[in-house]
């Protein structure tokens, strides 16, 4: 009887230990496909740079959260992100593949947030067809989708509380009137972009005004003033001293979603990616070059886009505080009424340089993960006709991105230098937080 009892107990134990189904492994390239699709819809929608970073952030949160709930090696976001809630693991999930759920959660979040998000249905259909071909069953796919939707719903509730949806209730922003203030520039004379973005909840830094830059060189008509000397430098270096190499660098880092081409009475949008999208692409190159795992790649993308969004929030806080005039407007007023910069001037105030700021932050975070002197070739915009460039480090790339705004004629040098410095401060603050929460560099 004793042997029978032991046998029955063992049988019950074995029946209770249902063998966990194994699924085909997805790769970091699959994550990149979701982000590339987001970028494509952002270009179609002409999504502004700060908002684009916000979209990436919440999509990555959804994907990362799925991984954190299913892989003990993945560090949870709770405690790192400001006011991040306890995300509940879906009940009665059935047999699901968590890597697939992570991708679908990203797509589901983007679907609900981006203006053209509904188009993700076609992308998802193609993704799931490819999953069936490599061995995923219809039941696993269905359960993975259900799991993804439930996670995305909770992340979207977190996104709704970041105050961005309140911006539409604010009074329409009117550019300040007075000497030295920013005002819209040709050829499109776009309205100011995201004047209230500073009110959005940050992800890792404390507040939008945590990092305050030195004050910009004040506007002056005095030819002996520091401002006019700085203006003369823009006029000369953006004109007769602008070399072919400087033009290539400026064009490479242009990343202006608002650029237009005018032909007679026609005005055509040029559909360019945002600065943040460019750095997300650089991260993708590094993740694939270093052969990072699916989970570590999701972490790198996530931390990078949190840094990008926080940098945009901080930078935009300063832009609409100082509200300084653009070089194009000042040069036309004080030096040459027919002058044009090499790059089109974006539709928001000049100080600080956004590209300098966010590039410095991005480079600092990527350097933490991949190390100094990380060599790579940037082919992110090759599909759009921009020739690749090679770099010996992320810092070198970020410095080139920063100075490109000066050579492009759209920023003053103090804006470039001070923006770069502050971006590094934000990056270092975020890296310190990552270390505190045990987010480790890539191996």
C-alpha positions in Angstrom: 0.0 0.0 0.0 2.8 2.3 0.8 4.4 1.8 -2.6 1.1 2.5 -4.3 0.6 5.7 -2.3 4.1 6.9 -3.3 3.4 6.0 -7.0 0.1 7.9 -7.0 1.7 10.9 -5.4 4.5 10.9 -8.0 2.0 10.5 -10.8 0.0 13.5 -9.5 3.2 15.5 -9.3 4.3 14.7 -12.8 0.9 15.5 -14.2 0.9 18.8 -12.4 4.4 19.6 -13.9 3.1 20.3 -17.4 6.1 20.5 -19.8 6.5 24.1 -20.9 6.2 24.4 -24.7 9.2 25.7 -26.6 8.8 28.2 -29.4 11.0 29.5 -32.2 13.3 32.2 -30.9 12.9 35.7 -32.3 15.8 38.1 -32.7 16.7 41.7 -32.1 16.0 42.3 -35.8 12.4 41.6 -35.1 12.3 44.4 -32.6 13.9 46.7 -35.1 11.2 45.9 -37.6 8.5 47.2 -35.2 10.5 50.4 -34.6 11.1 50.8 -38.3 7.4 50.6 -39.0 6.8 53.2 -36.3 9.3 55.5 -38.0 7.7 55.0 -41.4 4.3 56.1 -40.0 5.9 59.0 -38.2 7.4 60.2 -41.5 3.9 59.9 -43.1 2.3 61.8 -40.3 5.1 64.4 -40.1 5.4 63.6 -36.4 7.5 66.3 -34.6 10.8 65.2 -32.9 9.7 65.4 -29.2 6.4 63.6 -29.8 8.2 60.9 -31.9 10.5 60.1 -28.9 7.4 59.9 -26.7 5.8 57.3 -29.0 9.0 55.2 -29.1 9.1 55.3 -25.3 5.7 53.9 -24.6 6.0 51.2 -27.3 9.3 50.1 -25.7 7.8 50.2 -22.2 5.1 47.7 -23.4 7.6 45.4 -25.0 10.1 45.6 -22.1 7.4 45.0 -19.5 6.3 41.7 -21.2 9.9 40.6 -20.9 10.3 41.7 -17.3 7.2 39.7 -16.4 8.5 36.5 -18.0 12.3 36.6 -17.6 13.8 36.9 -14.1 17.0 38.3 -15.6 15.2 41.4 -17.0 15.2 44.2 -14.4 11.7 45.7 -13.8 11.0 49.3 -14.7 9.3 49.9 -11.4 11.4 52.3 -9.3 13.3 53.6 -12.4 10.6 55.4 -14.2 8.7 58.2 -12.6 5.3 57.1 -11.2 5.5 53.8 -13.0 2.6 51.6 -11.8 2.5 47.9 -10.9 1.8 46.2 -14.2 -0.4 43.1 -13.6 0.4 39.9 -15.4 -2.6 38.7 -17.4 -4.5 35.8 -15.9 -5.6 32.7 -17.8 -3.1 33.5 -20.6 -3.0 30.1 -22.0 0.1 29.0 -24.0 1.8 32.1 -25.2 5.3 33.0 -26.5 6.5 36.0 -24.5 8.9 37.3 -27.1 6.1 37.4 -29.6 3.9 39.1 -27.0 6.5 41.7 -26.5 6.5 42.6 -30.2 2.8 42.6 -30.4 2.5 44.8 -27.2 4.8 47.4 -28.9 2.7 47.3 -32.0 -0.5 47.6 -30.0 0.8 50.6 -28.1 1.9 52.3 -31.3 -1.4 51.5 -32.9 -3.3 53.3 -30.2 -0.9 56.3 -30.0 0.2 57.2 -33.5 -2.1 59.0 -35.9 -1.6 56.4 -38.6 -1.5 53.6 -36.0 -4.4 51.7 -37.5 -2.1 50.8 -40.3 -0.3 48.5 -37.9 -3.0 45.9 -38.5 -1.3 45.1 -41.9 2.1 44.9 -40.2 0.8 42.6 -37.5 -0.8 40.4 -40.1 2.5 40.0 -42.0 4.3 39.4 -38.7 2.0 36.7 -37.6 2.1 35.0 -41.0 5.9 34.8 -40.8 5.5 33.4 -37.3 3.2 30.6 -38.5 5.8 29.7 -41.2 8.5 29.2 -38.6 6.4 27.1 -36.3 4.1 29.1 -34.1 0.6 27.5 -33.7 -2.6 29.5 -34.1 -3.4 28.9 -30.5 -0.1 30.3 -29.3 -0.4 33.3 -31.6 -3.9 34.0 -30.3 -2.9 33.8 -26.6 0.2 35.9 -27.3 -1.9 38.6 -28.9 -4.3 38.5 -25.9 -1.4 38.8 -23.5 0.0 41.8 -25.5 -3.3 43.7 -25.6 -3.7 43.4 -21.8 -0.2 44.7 -21.2 -0.5 47.5 -23.7 -3.8 48.6 -22.1 -2.0 49.1 -18.8 0.9 51.0 -20.3 -1.5 53.2 -22.3 -3.2 54.1 -19.0 0.3 55.1 -17.7 0.8 57.2 -20.8 -2.5 59.0 -20.5 -1.3 60.4 -17.1 1.8 62.0 -18.5 -0.2 65.2 -19.1 0.5 65.3 -22.9 -3.3 65.0 -23.6 -3.8 68.3 -21.6 -1.8 70.3 -24.1 -4.6 70.6 -26.6 -6.6 72.5 -23.9 -3.9 75.1 -23.5 -4.3 78.5 -25.3 -2.8 78.6 -28.8 0.8 79.7 -28.5 1.6 83.1 -30.0 5.2 84.0 -30.7 6.5 86.8 -28.5 6.8 90.2 -30.1 10.0 92.1 -29.6 13.6 92.5 -30.6 15.6 89.2 -30.6 12.6 86.9 -30.2 12.0 83.9 -32.4 9.4 84.1 -35.2 8.5 81.6 -38.0 10.8 81.3 -40.9 10.5 80.6 -44.7 9.6 78.8 -46.8 6.7 77.3 -44.9 6.4 79.6 -41.9 5.2 76.7 -39.7 3.6 77.4 -36.4 5.8 76.8 -33.3 6.2 73.1 -32.5 5.3 71.8 -29.0 5.5 75.0 -27.0 4.1 73.2 -23.9 6.1 70.0 -24.1 7.9 71.0 -20.9 4.7 70.1 -19.0 4.9 66.4 -20.0 6.0 64.0 -17.2 9.6 63.0 -17.5 10.7 59.4 -17.4 13.9 59.4 -15.4 15.1 62.9 -14.7 13.1 64.7 -12.0 11.5 67.6 -13.8 11.8 69.5 -17.1 13.8 72.3 -15.3 16.2 70.0 -13.4 19.1 70.9 -15.8 19.3 74.6 -16.4 21.8 75.9 -18.9 23.8 79.1 -18.8 21.9 82.0 -20.3 22.2 82.5 -24.1 24.2 85.4 -25.5 21.7 88.3 -25.5 20.4 89.8 -28.7 22.1 93.0 -29.7 22.3 95.3 -32.8 25.7 96.7 -31.6 28.3 95.5 -34.2 30.8 95.2 -31.4 28.5 93.0 -29.2 29.2 89.3 -28.6 25.9 88.6 -30.4 26.8 90.4 -33.6 30.3 88.8 -33.6 28.6 85.4 -33.2 26.2 86.3 -36.0 29.1 87.3 -38.3 30.6 83.9 -37.7 27.3 82.2 -38.8 27.1 84.4 -41.8 30.7 83.7 -42.9 31.0 80.0 -41.9 27.5 79.3 -43.4 28.5 81.1 -46.6 31.8 81.5 -48.3 33.6 79.3 -45.7 31.1 76.4 -46.0 33.1 73.5 -47.4 31.8 70.5 -49.2 32.7 68.3 -46.3 30.7 70.6 -44.0 27.8 70.4 -46.3 27.9 66.6 -46.3 28.0 66.5 -42.5 25.1 69.0 -42.2 23.0 67.0 -44.7 23.8 63.7 -43.0 22.4 64.9 -39.7 19.6 67.1 -41.1 16.7 64.9 -39.7 14.2 67.7 -40.2 10.6 66.3 -40.5 9.4 69.8 -41.5 11.7 70.3 -44.5 9.8 71.3 -47.6 10.8 71.8 -51.3 9.2 74.8 -53.1 8.7 74.8 -56.8 6.8 77.8 -58.0 3.5 77.8 -56.1 4.0 74.2 -55.1 5.3 73.2 -51.6 6.3 69.5 -51.2 7.1 67.8 -47.9 10.5 66.0 -48.0 9.5 63.3 -45.4 12.6 63.0 -43.3 13.2 61.1 -40.0 13.5 62.8 -36.7 16.8 63.1 -34.7 15.5 60.6 -32.2 14.7 58.1 -35.0 18.2 58.5 -36.3 19.7 57.6 -32.9 17.3 54.7 -32.5 18.6 53.4 -35.8 22.2 53.8 -34.5 21.3 51.7 -31.4 19.9 49.1 -33.7 23.2 48.9 -35.6 25.1 48.5 -32.4 22.8 45.8 -31.0 23.1 43.8 -34.2 26.8 44.3 -34.5 27.3 43.2 -30.9 24.9 40.3 -31.4 22.8 41.2 -28.3 20.0 39.0 -27.1 16.4 39.9 -27.7 15.9 41.0 -24.1 19.1 43.1 -23.9 18.3 44.8 -27.2 14.9 45.8 -25.9 16.6 47.2 -22.8 19.0 49.3 -24.9 16.2 50.7 -27.0 14.1 51.4 -24.0 16.7 53.3 -22.0 17.8 55.2 -25.0 14.3 56.4 -25.8 13.7 57.4 -22.2 16.8 59.5 -22.4 15.7 61.0 -25.7 12.3 62.0 -24.4 13.7 63.5 -21.2 16.2 65.4 -23.2 13.5 66.8 -25.5 11.4 67.8 -22.5 14.4 69.6 -20.9 15.5 71.2 -24.1 12.0 72.4 -25.0 11.7 73.9 -21.6 14.6 76.2 -22.4 13.7 76.9 -25.9 10.4 78.6 -25.0 12.0 80.2 -21.9 14.8 82.0 -23.8 12.8 82.2 -27.1 15.8 83.4 -29.0 15.8 84.4 -32.7 17.2 82.0 -35.3 20.4 82.9 -37.3 18.4 83.1 -40.5 16.0 85.8 -39.1 18.8 87.8 -37.5 21.1 87.7 -40.5 18.4 88.8 -42.8 17.5 91.7 -40.5 21.0 92.9 -39.6 23.3 91.8 -42.4 21.9 90.4 -45.6 18.1 90.3 -46.4 18.6 87.6 -49.1 20.7 85.1 -47.0 19.6 81.5 -46.7 21.0 78.8 -44.4 22.3 75.6 -46.0 19.6 73.7 -44.0 16.0 74.8 -43.6 15.3 76.3 -40.2 13.0 74.2 -38.0 9.9 75.8 -36.6 10.8 76.5 -32.9 13.1 78.8 -31.0 16.8 78.6 -31.4 18.3 78.1 -27.9 19.3 75.3 -27.1 20.2 73.2 -30.1 17.9 70.2 -29.8 20.1 67.9 -32.0 23.2 68.8 -29.9 21.3 68.2 -26.7 19.7 64.8 -27.5 22.7 63.5 -29.4 24.9 64.1 -26.4 22.4 62.3 -24.2 22.1 59.4 -26.6 25.8 59.0 -27.0 26.3 58.9 -23.2 23.7 56.2 -22.8 25.0 54.1 -25.7 28.6 54.5 -24.5 27.5 53.0 -21.1 26.1 50.0 -22.9 28.7 49.4 -25.6 31.8 51.2 -24.2 34.2 54.0 -25.5 35.7 53.8 -28.9 32.9 51.6 -30.3 33.4 51.6 -34.1 30.4 51.4 -36.4 29.1 52.5 -39.7 25.9 54.6 -39.7 23.7 53.6 -42.6 20.4 54.5 -40.9 19.3 56.9 -43.7 20.8 55.0 -46.6 17.3 53.9 -47.6 16.5 57.6 -48.0 19.5 58.3 -50.2 21.9 59.5 -47.5 25.3 58.0 -47.9 26.7 56.1 -44.8 29.3 57.5 -42.5 31.7 55.6 -40.2 32.6 56.6 -36.6 35.1 55.5 -34.0 32.7 56.2 -31.1 29.2 57.4 -30.2 30.8 60.6 -28.8 32.5 61.4 -32.1 29.1 60.9 -33.9 27.3 63.1 -31.3 29.9 65.9 -31.6 29.5 65.8 -35.4 25.7 65.9 -35.1 26.1 69.0 -32.8 28.4 71.0 -35.0 26.4 70.1 -38.1 23.7 72.5 -36.8 26.2 75.4 -36.9 27.5 74.6 -40.4 23.9 74.1 -41.5 23.2 77.7 -40.5 20.4 77.0 -38.1 22.1 77.5 -34.7 24.5 79.8 -33.0 27.7 78.3 -31.5 26.7 79.0 -27.9 23.5 77.0 -28.5 25.5 74.1 -30.0 28.1 74.0 -27.2 25.7 74.6 -24.2 23.2 72.2 -25.6 25.8 69.5 -25.9 27.0 70.0 -22.4 23.6 69.9 -20.9 22.7 66.8 -22.9 25.8 65.0 -21.4 24.6 66.1 -17.9 21.2 64.4 -18.6 22.9 61.3 -20.0 25.2 61.0 -17.0 22.3 61.4 -14.6 20.4 58.6 -16.4 23.4 56.3 -16.5 23.9 56.8 -12.7 20.2 55.8 -12.3 20.8 52.7 -14.5 23.7 51.7 -12.3 21.7 52.2 -9.1 19.0 49.9 -10.4 21.4 47.2 -11.7 21.0 47.7 -15.4 24.3 46.4 -16.7 26.3 47.2 -19.8 26.1 44.9 -22.8 28.5 41.9 -22.7 
